[in-house]
Amino acid sequence: MPSNLLSTLSLLGILVAQSCGSPSHPSAFDRSHFSEADTITRDVAIIGGGSGGTYSAICLKDKGKSVLVIEKKGRLGGHTETYIDPATGIPIDIGVQIWHNVSVVTDYFKRFDIPLIVSGSDSNPNITISQGNYDFRTGQPVNVTSPSAAEVSAAFAAYAAQLEKYPELNNGMFLPNPVPEDLVLPFGKFVKKYHLEAAVRTMYQYNPGLGDILTGPTVEQMRVFGLSLVSQLSTGFLTTAHHNNSELYTKATAELLSTSSLLLNSTVTHSIRPSSNSSHSSPTNTTHPIQLLVSTPSGQKLILAKKLLITIPTRPELLTPFSLSPHESHIFSKLINAGYYTSILRTTGIPSTLSLSAAAPSTPYNIPALPGLYGIQPAPVPGLHIAYYGTPLSPSLYTASDAEVRANIIAGIKRVQAANPSVFNATEPEFVVYSSHAPFYLQARARDTQEGFYAEMYALQGERRTWWTGASWRAQDSSDIWRYTAGVVLPGVLEGL
Ligand SMILES: Cc1cc2nc3c(=O)[nH]c(=O)nc-3n(C[C@H](O)[C@H](O)[C@H](O)COP(=O)(O)OP(=O)(O)OC[C@H]3O[C@@H](n4cnc5c(N)ncnc54)[C@H](O)[C@@H]3O)c2cc1C
């Protein structure tokens, strides 16, 4: 059959589906509408090729399973982003920076022959970066009284003692039932209750993008700041020796493309997932009951898979092609999120050896209100600075427009310039790169967590032949995502394959 006729037929299939009011009308998935080349059969289809999706694909492949990663962007890596400075060739990581020194991390990098080092261990001893605290809303410097190292480590010891009460939290959002009051206390109150004040600014700096850390439920802080991360504060985190964290994803891309296991610039438009009361799983599809229509640069494909693994943020607005059941929609619609944004700027007027942290003069722990800058630090290329910006938690998927974020970053820098002419040059800062990571840090409200939200969400694992991983399920932390994926998710995906 000529390919233009095929594509007309497959288009008609979709039109039929839409005109029937059902985005996943079975006729759109009729195999006879697709050429053999456009019909792809795999053990597991994986949606999203960031940290969770790429790790899952490689692990499943290593277990001899066939996979297909469907990634909407033209590259793998998700929140791992590396800008290569064209003049010097120096890589600048503006997304994921560090990992825990644990076997799930070291084994993964070893598999790709990518050397890791302790972060900061190869810093140039001749360059000293000084640090200043500034209120980006006024431009004024802020005098932050830092606790002593002994006070910080005592506070983290006290915090670790609290974490030890909940050992299952090391493996995921496995909360005791009933959920203890402490876990849903606003973190600021938890800090006071257990005298953790000296740890707060460190936690704020290591866990940005979370929203207001003092008003959010304690368990959302513990989710990233678990025992594993706390222990890395003393032993040191790992980073790539080449200071190009995207190296992992460049190598994974080559491997997955060479085995026809990856569709870049591609998205699922419609899907059929079986359910006990669904009429959509026809007997012919019992071995590969997951059916996906995927829009790719080389036309529409039909994907038939035994199982589906979704790794993208689980907001219902982003999951419409997956025909959520009312129960799934009900659960995911309870999630709220913040926004997190990074960028590289030139001509900032900031000295190239000065790193600026956001601070407020009269708030608890000098933590500034959101939305606003977290800080601006020198990039490894002289003359460039990396800015980090966050927005508060909100039920809205996107809490600020990119134009607004860009304008606020520039305004913050200019306020600091204007208020401190002896330190900063008055310039017109320019964006070299800007990247939105919104929606970021999906999480439940305290009330929903107390009512068993996470147990209810985790009970979806494996339902409708669908498994889930990524930050929405574990934490905004790759090491923990990989541990959760390897220990909790993949055993279920592999069962019966
Ligand atoms: C600036 C920044 C710095 C960070 N630093 C660290 C750090 O140092 N260490 C650390 O461990 N963690 C860090 N994180 C947290 C980081 O989010 C996690 O480590 C991890 O990347 C999350 O993995 P994920 O798979 O859930 O999401 P992602 O890595 O974002 O992957 C999701 C992927 O799905 C794709 N996608 C989205 N929608 C669709 C769709 N409809 N169809 C197909 N594909 C889709 C996206 O393009 C993306 O590639 C940082 C995050 C940010 C934003």
The ligand as a Tripos MOL2 file, in Angstrom:
@<TRIPOS>MOLECULE
LIG
   53    58     1     0     0
SMALL
NO_CHARGES

@<TRIPOS>ATOM
      1 C1         18.2220   22.9820   37.8790 C.3       1 LIG1
      2 C2         18.0970   21.6190   38.4780 C.ar      1 LIG1
      3 C3         19.1540   21.0680   39.1630 C.ar      1 LIG1
      4 C4         19.0500   19.7970   39.7170 C.ar      1 LIG1
      5 N1         20.1360   19.2610   40.3280 N.ar      1 LIG1
      6 C5         20.1000   17.9910   40.7560 C.ar      1 LIG1
      7 C6         21.2810   17.3740   41.2390 C.ar      1 LIG1
      8 O1         22.3250   17.9750   41.3040 O.2       1 LIG1
      9 N2         21.2020   16.0720   41.6250 N.ar      1 LIG1
     10 C7         20.0360   15.3740   41.5390 C.ar      1 LIG1
     11 O2         20.0200   14.1880   41.8660 O.2       1 LIG1
     12 N3         18.9020   15.9390   41.1030 N.ar      1 LIG1
     13 C8         18.9170   17.2160   40.6990 C.ar      1 LIG1
     14 N4         17.7870   17.8030   40.1920 N.ar      1 LIG1
     15 C9         16.5420   17.0710   40.3090 C.3       1 LIG1
     16 C10        16.1990   16.3440   39.0250 C.3       1 LIG1
     17 O3         14.9250   16.7790   38.7350 O.3       1 LIG1
     18 C11        16.1810   14.8310   39.1390 C.3       1 LIG1
     19 O4         17.4420   14.4030   39.4920 O.3       1 LIG1
     20 C12        15.7610   14.1070   37.8630 C.3       1 LIG1
     21 O5         16.2500   14.7010   36.6970 O.3       1 LIG1
     22 C13        14.2660   13.9520   37.7160 C.3       1 LIG1
     23 O6         14.0870   12.8760   36.8200 O.3       1 LIG1
     24 P1         12.7420   12.5800   36.0570 P.3       1 LIG1
     25 O7         12.9770   11.3860   35.2260 O.co2     1 LIG1
     26 O8         11.6080   12.5770   37.0070 O.co2     1 LIG1
     27 O9         12.5060   13.8800   35.1770 O.3       1 LIG1
     28 P2         13.3470   14.4650   33.9940 P.3       1 LIG1
     29 O10        14.7810   14.1610   34.1800 O.co2     1 LIG1
     30 O11        12.9500   15.8860   33.8350 O.co2     1 LIG1
     31 O12        12.8170   13.6560   32.7440 O.3       1 LIG1
     32 C14        11.5150   13.7750   32.2220 C.3       1 LIG1
     33 C15        11.6240   13.6340   30.7190 C.3       1 LIG1
     34 O13        10.3330   13.4530   30.1590 O.3       1 LIG1
     35 C16        10.2410   14.2440   28.9780 C.3       1 LIG1
     36 N5          8.8200   14.4880   28.7430 N.ar      1 LIG1
     37 C17         8.0000   15.3350   29.4040 C.ar      1 LIG1
     38 N6          6.7580   15.2420   28.9120 N.ar      1 LIG1
     39 C18         6.7870   14.3050   27.9360 C.ar      1 LIG1
     40 C19         5.8080   13.7400   27.0750 C.ar      1 LIG1
     41 N7          4.5280   14.1160   27.1170 N.pl3     1 LIG1
     42 N8          6.1940   12.7720   26.2000 N.ar      1 LIG1
     43 C20         7.4890   12.3740   26.1310 C.ar      1 LIG1
     44 N9          8.4580   12.8870   26.9140 N.ar      1 LIG1
     45 C21         8.1050   13.8280   27.8190 C.ar      1 LIG1
     46 C22        11.0630   15.4700   29.2840 C.3       1 LIG1
     47 O14        11.4540   16.1430   28.1000 O.3       1 LIG1
     48 C23        12.2280   14.8510   30.0390 C.3       1 LIG1
     49 O15        13.2570   14.4500   29.1810 O.3       1 LIG1
     50 C24        17.8420   19.0740   39.6210 C.ar      1 LIG1
     51 C25        16.7780   19.6390   38.9370 C.ar      1 LIG1
     52 C26        16.8930   20.8880   38.3670 C.ar      1 LIG1
     53 C27        15.7460   21.4660   37.6230 C.3       1 LIG1
@<TRIPOS>BOND
     1     1     2 1
     2     2     3 ar
     3     2    52 ar
     4     3     4 ar
     5     4     5 ar
     6     4    50 ar
     7     5     6 ar
     8     6     7 ar
     9     6    13 1
    10     7     8 2
    11     7     9 ar
    12     9    10 ar
    13    10    11 2
    14    10    12 ar
    15    12    13 ar
    16    13    14 ar
    17    14    15 1
    18    14    50 ar
    19    15    16 1
    20    16    17 1
    21    16    18 1
    22    18    19 1
    23    18    20 1
    24    20    21 1
    25    20    22 1
    26    22    23 1
    27    23    24 1
    28    24    25 2
    29    24    26 1
    30    24    27 1
    31    27    28 1
    32    28    29 2
    33    28    30 1
    34    28    31 1
    35    31    32 1
    36    32    33 1
    37    33    34 1
    38    33    48 1
    39    34    35 1
    40    35    36 1
    41    35    46 1
    42    36    37 ar
    43    36    45 ar
    44    37    38 ar
    45    38    39 ar
    46    39    40 ar
    47    39    45 ar
    48    40    41 1
    49    40    42 ar
    50    42    43 ar
    51    43    44 ar
    52    44    45 ar
    53    46    47 1
    54    46    48 1
    55    48    49 1
    56    50    51 ar
    57    51    52 ar
    58    52    53 1
@<TRIPOS>SUBSTRUCTURE
     1 LIG1         1 GROUP 0 **** ****
